[in-house]
Amino acid sequence: MLPPFKKFMLLPKEMQATFSELKISSHLRQANIKKSKGFSCLYLFTLIFLLTFHHRTWFQSKFCDRKASDLPGKDVVYRFLSTSTYNWRRFLLSLSSYVISLCTKLTTDDRVNVLIVDDSLFERHRSKKVELLSTVYDHVSHKYLKGFQLLTLGWSDGYSFIPCNFSLMVSAKKLLVNLSSEIDKRSSGYKRRIEALIDKPTATLNLVKQTLSQGIAADYLLMDSWFTEAPLIKEVMNEGLDVIGMVKKTSKRFYQYKGKKFPLQTLITHCNVNQKIFSHQEGSLGSIQVKLNNGIPVKIVFIRHRKYKTEWLAILSTNTSLSDEEIIRIYGYRWDIEVFFKCNKSHLKLNKEFQCRSYDSMIGHTTIVFTRYIFLAWENRKTNDPKTLGMIFYDYCSEVKDVDLETALKGLLTMVQEIIDLGEREITINTEVVKKQLDNWMMTLPNYIKGLLGFSLCES
């Protein structure tokens, strides 16, 4: 009979097959995540990976008993997470690139693939001595909180979302704890610390460059209104990507139209609104072609509420040849990253399993949480895409469903409605809509995973 810890470490046979298929061990070695003696890095990685599927944190796990001879002590696990020479970014890029290559084989060449960038609060409100801890602004609560901004870049084909790269950003002007002086300046960990102190547009561009250099291809970069600025748009276009992003309502930013400069609020009066675009008659849609201050031609699509015509959203596209409907449809891909953040925080224990003080530990654990999501995304794809079953299915089965216009429009209209109902000054994502999309996504996972995560096994 197996000892309790060895039984705990045994992966379900379906998980074992997927671990082998995704070549986790190979990606760890490529990122220099290896040890010369003691428990192997793959063993420790698997141990941490499995915690959430057994509904335990590291402290809650009854297996964390120092008397067990076959059990790694907590110092071994913390040393594994906090080693600054481990290149966790290379591991995540290598793994995500490989999974994306598997996904792209299942779709035709004309399918739209996108990169999506967004940030989310990585809260450490009770911490006092966490390395590089600072106060950051939370756009949801509209307060300054202790923690980090988790800046994330992911890839999507409209069905599967794969996180590719991230950075734990801090506010250099509101820093509470300084960088550790003991870190080797030649290590990967030191470079990530320096990256955390730079401004967000520069960090975003670095994430895009690193991801593209890994061979990950995309047609567009999707942004929220916090990122859609002319200098960053220009730099992204220099990397070969078009940009589609929400535009912030502000009187300080101007656009060139017919030789004159107008703020966004004035531009909407110059566009022709198509009242027939919505079958459910909840709003109207119109567009206008203008130039940014740096001379880049863009198309701005306005979405307006039918009853409350003073409330509207604007989406910008650097590809002016796209129709209004296609711009809206592609922007609908951006909901994937909101579902991703919600899943990580609600189900995959982001920032809950380990309360480490080391910046490297937070990077290492966040990477493992992202690996859990990649694992679930690929299992979801295999369960619902018949083309993964073999060549005969690949040749005769249709592709998995892409994001449609109606879904994208409904999502955007909920944002307009929230502005009306709550009087929000800033555009925010409706949490109930994200929760519903997450629940739908989780229910399409294989039964063995739903069982491990505590979901009902009843099929709809």
C-alpha positions in Angstrom: 0.0 0.0 0.0 1.3 3.4 -0.9 2.3 5.9 1.8 -0.1 8.9 2.0 2.3 11.3 0.4 3.1 9.0 -2.5 -0.6 8.4 -3.1 -1.0 12.2 -3.0 1.7 12.7 -5.7 0.2 10.1 -8.1 -1.3 12.0 -11.0 -4.6 10.7 -12.4 -3.9 8.7 -15.5 -5.5 11.4 -17.7 -3.2 14.0 -16.1 -0.2 11.9 -16.6 -0.9 11.6 -20.3 -1.4 15.4 -20.6 1.8 16.1 -18.6 3.7 13.9 -21.0 2.0 15.4 -24.0 2.8 19.0 -23.0 6.5 18.0 -22.3 6.6 19.8 -18.9 9.9 18.2 -18.0 11.5 19.3 -21.2 10.3 22.9 -20.8 11.7 23.0 -17.3 15.1 21.9 -18.4 15.2 24.5 -21.2 14.6 27.2 -18.7 17.5 26.0 -16.5 15.0 24.9 -13.8 17.0 21.8 -12.6 18.9 20.5 -9.6 22.0 18.4 -9.2 20.8 16.5 -6.1 17.9 16.0 -3.8 14.3 16.1 -5.0 14.0 16.9 -8.7 12.5 20.1 -10.0 9.8 18.2 -11.8 8.9 16.4 -8.6 8.6 19.7 -6.7 6.8 21.4 -9.6 4.3 18.6 -9.7 3.8 18.7 -5.9 2.9 22.5 -6.1 0.8 22.0 -9.3 -1.4 19.4 -7.6 -2.2 21.4 -4.4 -5.2 23.1 -5.8 -6.7 19.9 -7.1 -6.6 18.5 -3.6 -8.1 21.7 -2.2 -5.1 22.5 0.0 -2.7 25.3 0.5 0.9 24.4 1.4 0.2 25.2 5.1 -3.1 23.2 5.2 -1.7 20.1 3.6 -1.4 17.3 6.2 1.5 15.9 4.1 3.7 18.8 5.2 5.2 16.8 8.0 8.9 17.1 8.6 9.0 13.6 10.1 8.2 11.9 6.8 11.4 10.7 5.2 10.0 10.8 1.7 8.5 14.3 2.0 10.4 17.5 1.0 10.6 20.0 3.9 9.1 23.4 3.5 12.7 24.8 3.1 13.1 22.7 0.0 9.9 24.0 -1.6 10.6 27.6 -0.7 14.1 27.4 -2.0 12.8 25.9 -5.3 10.4 28.8 -5.7 12.8 31.6 -4.6 15.9 30.5 -6.7 16.7 33.7 -8.8 18.6 31.8 -11.5 15.5 29.8 -12.6 14.2 31.4 -15.8 10.5 31.1 -15.2 9.7 33.4 -18.2 11.5 31.1 -20.6 9.6 28.1 -19.2 6.2 29.9 -19.6 7.0 31.1 -23.1 8.3 27.7 -24.2 5.2 25.9 -22.8 2.7 28.4 -24.2 4.4 28.4 -27.6 4.2 24.6 -27.8 0.5 24.5 -26.8 -0.3 27.3 -29.2 1.3 25.3 -32.0 -1.0 22.4 -31.1 -4.1 24.7 -31.2 -3.2 26.4 -34.6 -2.9 23.0 -36.2 -6.6 22.5 -35.5 -7.8 25.7 -37.3 -7.5 27.1 -40.9 -4.9 29.8 -41.8 -7.6 32.5 -42.2 -8.8 32.2 -38.6 -8.0 35.4 -36.6 -5.5 34.9 -33.8 -4.8 37.7 -31.3 -2.6 38.7 -28.4 -4.5 40.3 -25.4 -2.9 42.5 -22.8 -4.4 43.5 -19.5 -3.6 43.9 -15.8 -5.2 42.8 -12.6 -4.6 43.5 -8.9 -2.2 41.1 -7.2 -3.2 42.1 -3.6 -1.0 41.7 -0.5 -2.9 43.9 1.8 -1.6 42.2 5.0 2.0 42.1 4.0 4.7 44.4 5.5 8.1 43.0 4.4 7.4 41.5 0.9 10.1 42.5 -1.5 9.2 45.4 -3.8 5.8 45.8 -2.1 4.1 49.1 -3.1 0.7 50.7 -3.1 -1.1 50.4 -6.5 -4.3 51.8 -7.8 -7.2 49.4 -8.1 -9.6 50.4 -10.9 -12.4 48.3 -9.5 -12.5 49.7 -5.9 -11.0 53.1 -6.9 -8.6 52.8 -4.0 -4.8 52.5 -3.4 -4.0 49.0 -2.1 -0.8 47.2 -1.1 0.3 44.7 -3.7 1.3 44.5 -7.3 -0.2 44.9 -10.8 -0.2 41.6 -12.6 0.5 42.7 -16.2 -0.4 39.7 -18.4 -0.1 39.0 -22.2 -2.0 36.0 -23.6 -2.9 34.4 -26.9 -6.4 33.5 -28.2 -8.0 32.1 -31.3 -11.5 32.8 -30.0 -11.9 29.5 -28.3 -8.7 28.8 -26.3 -6.9 31.4 -24.2 -3.2 30.6 -23.5 -1.2 33.0 -21.1 2.2 33.6 -22.6 4.0 36.2 -20.5 3.5 38.4 -17.4 5.2 40.9 -15.2 4.5 41.8 -11.5 4.5 45.6 -11.7 5.0 48.0 -8.9 4.7 51.8 -8.4 8.2 53.1 -8.1 7.0 56.3 -6.5 4.9 54.5 -3.9 7.4 51.7 -3.0 7.1 50.4 0.6 9.9 47.8 0.5 13.1 48.1 -1.5 14.8 45.6 -3.8 16.9 43.0 -2.0 20.7 43.8 -2.2 21.6 40.1 -2.1 20.4 39.3 -5.6 23.0 38.5 -8.3 22.6 41.2 -10.9 23.4 38.6 -13.6 20.4 36.5 -12.7 16.9 36.3 -14.3 15.4 37.3 -11.0 17.3 40.6 -10.9 16.2 41.4 -14.5 12.5 40.8 -13.6 12.9 43.1 -10.5 14.2 45.9 -12.7 11.4 45.3 -15.2 8.9 45.7 -12.4 10.0 49.3 -11.8 9.6 50.6 -15.4 6.4 52.2 -16.7 3.6 50.0 -17.9 3.6 50.9 -21.6 7.3 50.0 -21.9 6.7 46.8 -20.0 3.8 46.0 -22.3 6.0 46.5 -25.3 8.7 44.2 -23.8 6.2 41.5 -23.2 5.0 41.7 -26.8 8.6 41.6 -28.2 9.5 38.6 -26.0 6.4 36.7 -27.0 6.8 37.3 -30.7 10.5 36.3 -30.6 9.4 32.9 -29.3 7.6 32.3 -32.6 4.1 33.0 -31.4 2.1 34.6 -34.3 -0.9 36.8 -34.0 -2.8 39.3 -36.2 -3.9 41.8 -33.6 -3.1 43.1 -30.1 -6.2 43.8 -28.1 -6.0 46.4 -25.4 -8.1 48.0 -22.7 -8.5 51.8 -22.6 -5.6 52.1 -20.2 -3.1 51.0 -22.9 -4.6 52.5 -26.1 -2.2 55.4 -26.4 -0.6 56.7 -29.6 3.1 56.1 -28.7 2.5 52.5 -27.7 0.2 51.8 -30.7 3.1 53.0 -33.0 5.6 50.8 -31.3 3.3 47.7 -31.5 2.7 48.4 -35.2 6.4 48.4 -35.7 6.5 44.9 -34.4 4.0 43.8 -37.2 0.8 43.8 -35.2 -2.4 45.8 -35.7 -4.1 47.2 -32.6 -7.8 47.0 -31.6 -8.5 48.7 -28.3 -11.1 50.5 -26.2 -10.6 54.3 -26.2 -10.8 56.3 -23.0 -13.2 59.2 -22.9 -11.0 62.3 -22.2 -11.0 65.8 -23.4 -7.2 65.9 -23.3 -6.6 63.5 -26.3 -7.3 64.8 -29.8 -7.8 63.1 -33.2 -7.3 64.6 -36.7 -10.4 64.7 -38.9 -10.7 66.7 -42.1 -7.7 68.8 -41.2 -8.9 69.7 -37.7 -8.4 68.3 -34.2 -11.4 67.0 -32.2 -11.7 65.2 -28.8 -13.5 61.9 -28.8 -16.7 63.3 -27.5 -17.0 65.5 -30.5 -16.1 62.9 -33.1 -19.3 60.9 -32.4 -21.4 63.7 -33.9 -19.5 63.4 -37.2 -20.1 59.7 -37.8 -23.0 58.1 -39.5 -24.8 55.8 -37.1 -26.3 52.6 -38.4 -29.5 52.0 -36.4 -30.1 48.5 -38.0 -27.0 46.8 -36.8 -28.6 45.4 -33.6 -31.3 42.7 -34.1 -32.3 43.2 -30.5 -32.5 47.0 -31.0 -30.6 47.8 -27.8 -28.2 50.2 -29.4 -26.6 51.7 -32.4 -23.3 51.5 -34.2 -21.3 54.0 -36.2 -17.7 54.6 -37.2 -15.3 57.3 -38.4 -11.8 57.3 -39.9 -9.3 59.7 -38.2 -5.6 60.1 -37.5 -3.8 59.9 -34.2 -1.5 62.8 -33.2 1.5 60.8 -34.6 -0.2 60.5 -38.0 -1.4 56.8 -37.8 -4.7 56.4 -39.5 -7.3 54.6 -37.4 -11.0 53.6 -37.5 -13.1 54.4 -34.4 -16.3 52.5 -33.9 -18.9 53.9 -31.5 -21.4 51.7 -29.7 -24.3 53.7 -28.2 -27.2 52.7 -26.0 -30.6 53.0 -27.7 -32.3 54.7 -24.7 -29.4 56.6 -23.1 -27.7 58.1 -26.1 -25.2 60.1 -24.0 -23.6 56.9 -22.9 -21.4 55.1 -25.4 -18.2 53.2 -25.9 -15.5 53.7 -28.6 -13.2 51.0 -30.0 -10.2 51.9 -32.1 -8.7 49.8 -34.9 -5.5 50.5 -36.8 -6.7 48.2 -39.6 -9.1 50.6 -41.3 -10.2 48.0 -43.9 -12.1 46.0 -41.3 -15.9 46.4 -41.1 -17.5 47.8 -38.0 -19.0 44.4 -37.2 -15.6 42.6 -37.6 -13.9 45.1 -35.3 -16.5 44.5 -32.6 -16.4 40.7 -33.1 -12.6 40.6 -32.8 -12.6 42.8 -29.7 -15.0 40.3 -28.1 -11.9 38.0 -27.8 -10.7 40.3 -25.0 -13.3 38.8 -22.6 -11.1 35.6 -22.5 -8.5 37.3 -20.3 -11.1 38.5 -17.9 -12.3 34.9 -17.5 -8.6 33.9 -17.1 -8.1 36.3 -14.2 -11.3 35.2 -12.6 -10.5 31.5 -12.9 -7.0 32.0 -11.5 -8.2 33.9 -8.4 -11.3 31.9 -7.7 -10.3 28.3 -8.5 -6.5 28.1 -9.1 -5.4 29.8 -5.9 -3.4 32.7 -7.4 -1.7 34.5 -4.5 -3.4 32.2 -1.9 -1.3 29.0 -1.5 2.0 30.7 -0.5 2.6 33.9 1.4 6.2 34.4 0.4 8.3 37.5 0.9 10.7 36.9 -2.0 9.9 38.4 -5.3 11.2 35.3 -7.1 8.8 33.1 -5.1 5.8 35.2 -6.3 7.1 34.9 -9.9 7.6 31.1 -9.6 4.2 30.4 -8.0 2.4 32.7 -10.5 4.0 30.8 -13.3 2.8 27.4 -11.9 -0.7 28.8 -11.5 -0.6 29.9 -15.2 0.6 26.4 -16.1 -2.5 25.0 -14.3 -4.7 27.2 -16.6 -2.8 26.2 -19.7 -3.4 22.6 -18.6 -7.1 23.1 -18.2 -7.3 25.1 -21.5 -5.7 22.2 -23.4 -7.9 19.6 -21.7 -10.9 21.7 -22.6 -9.8 21.9 -26.2 -9.3 18.1 -26.4 -12.7 17.5 -24.9 -14.7 19.8 -27.2 -12.7 19.9 -30.4 -13.2 16.6 -32.4 -10.2 17.5 -34.6 -7.9 16.5 -31.7 -9.1 12.8 -32.0 -7.2 12.0 -35.1 -6.7 12.6 -38.8 -10.2 11.3 -40.0 -11.8 13.8 -37.5 -9.4 16.5 -38.6 -10.3 16.1 -42.2 -14.1 15.9 -41.9 -15.1 17.9 -38.7 -15.6 21.6 -38.6 -13.6 23.9 -36.4 -14.6 24.9 -32.9 -16.9 27.8 -32.7 -15.3 31.3 -33.0 -16.6 34.4 -31.1 -19.7 35.7 -32.9 -20.8 39.3 -33.3 -23.9 39.0 -31.1 -21.8 37.7 -28.1 -19.3 40.5 -28.5 -22.0 43.1 -28.7 -23.9 41.9 -25.7 -20.7 42.0 -23.6 -20.0 45.6 -24.6 -23.6 46.7 -24.0 -23.4 45.3 -20.4 -20.5 47.6 -19.9 -22.6 50.6 -21.1 -25.4 49.6 -18.9 -23.1 49.4 -15.9 -22.0 52.9 -16.6 -25.6 54.0 -16.6 -26.7 52.0 -13.5 -23.7 52.7 -11.3 -22.6 56.0 -12.6 -19.1 54.8 -13.2 -16.7 57.3 -14.5 -14.4 54.6 -15.8 -15.2 51.7 -18.1 -15.2 48.4 -16.0 -15.9 44.8 -16.8 -19.3 43.5 -15.5 -18.2 40.8 -12.9 -21.5 38.9 -13.2 -21.0 38.4 -17.0 -17.4 37.2 -16.4 -18.6 34.8 -13.7 -21.2 33.4 -16.0 -18.7 32.9 -18.8 -16.3 31.3 -16.4 -19.0 28.9 -15.2 -19.8 27.9 -18.8 -16.1 27.4 -19.5 -15.5 25.2 -16.4 -18.5 23.0 -17.2 -17.0 22.1 -20.5 -13.9 20.6 -18.8 -13.5 16.8 -18.6 -15.4 15.2 -15.8 -12.3 14.0 -13.9 -11.1 17.7 -13.6 -14.5 18.9 -12.5 -14.4 16.2 -9.9 -11.0 17.3 -8.7 -12.1 21.0 -8.6 -15.3 20.2 -6.8 -17.8 20.9 -9.6 -21.0 19.1 -10.3 -20.5 16.2 -12.6 -24.0 16.5 -14.0 -23.9 17.2 -17.7 -26.2 19.9 -19.1 
